[in-house]
Amino acid sequence: MAELDDTIRDNAQGPAKASGDTGSVEQHKLPDQIAADRYLASKDAAKSKSRGLVLNKFVPPGTT
């Protein structure tokens, strides 16, 4: 996950387009990179065994 964070950070600091004698290169748009990062983070969170919210039913003693 750290690699993706570093890649997004590097891409944000670099130029959006670059061209030279051998051709040109264009990176994905920053909002698309952020959306991809959020998607991958949500997939990792869904795989986790510890869920963020656990619902339990409370039944006081003496009631049925």
C-alpha positions as CSV (number, residue, x, y, z in Angstrom):
1,M,0.0,0.0,0.0
2,A,2.9,2.3,0.7
3,E,4.1,1.9,-2.9
4,L,0.8,3.3,-4.2
5,D,0.9,6.2,-1.8
6,D,4.4,7.0,-3.0
7,T,3.4,6.7,-6.6
8,I,0.5,9.0,-6.2
9,R,2.7,11.5,-4.4
10,D,5.4,11.3,-7.1
11,N,2.8,11.7,-9.9
12,A,1.3,14.7,-8.2
13,Q,4.7,16.4,-8.0
14,G,5.7,15.6,-11.6
15,P,4.3,17.0,-14.9
16,A,1.0,15.7,-16.3
17,K,2.5,15.3,-19.8
18,A,6.0,14.9,-21.0
19,S,7.3,14.7,-24.6
20,G,10.7,14.2,-26.1
21,D,12.4,12.8,-29.2
22,T,11.2,9.3,-28.5
23,G,7.6,10.2,-27.9
24,S,5.2,11.5,-25.3
25,V,3.9,10.2,-22.0
26,E,0.7,11.2,-20.1
27,Q,-0.1,10.1,-16.6
28,H,-3.5,9.2,-15.3
29,K,-5.4,12.2,-13.8
30,L,-5.0,12.8,-10.1
31,P,-8.7,12.2,-9.2
32,D,-8.5,8.8,-11.0
33,Q,-5.4,7.9,-8.9
34,I,-7.2,9.0,-5.7
35,A,-10.2,6.9,-6.6
36,A,-8.0,3.9,-7.3
37,D,-6.3,4.4,-3.9
38,R,-9.7,4.6,-2.1
39,Y,-10.9,1.5,-4.0
40,L,-7.9,-0.6,-3.0
41,A,-8.1,0.7,0.6
42,S,-11.7,-0.4,0.8
43,K,-10.9,-3.8,-0.6
44,D,-8.2,-4.2,2.1
45,A,-10.6,-3.1,4.8
46,A,-13.2,-5.6,3.7
47,K,-10.7,-8.4,3.9
48,S,-9.8,-7.6,7.4
49,K,-11.2,-9.9,10.1
50,S,-11.9,-7.1,12.6
51,R,-14.8,-5.2,11.3
52,G,-15.2,-1.5,12.3
53,L,-18.7,-1.9,13.8
54,V,-20.1,-4.9,15.6
55,L,-23.8,-5.0,16.6
56,N,-24.8,-7.2,19.6
57,K,-28.3,-7.7,21.0
58,F,-28.5,-7.0,24.7
59,V,-30.9,-9.1,26.7
60,P,-31.2,-8.2,30.4
61,P,-31.3,-11.1,32.9
62,G,-34.8,-12.2,33.9
63,T,-36.5,-11.5,30.6
64,T,-37.3,-14.0,27.9
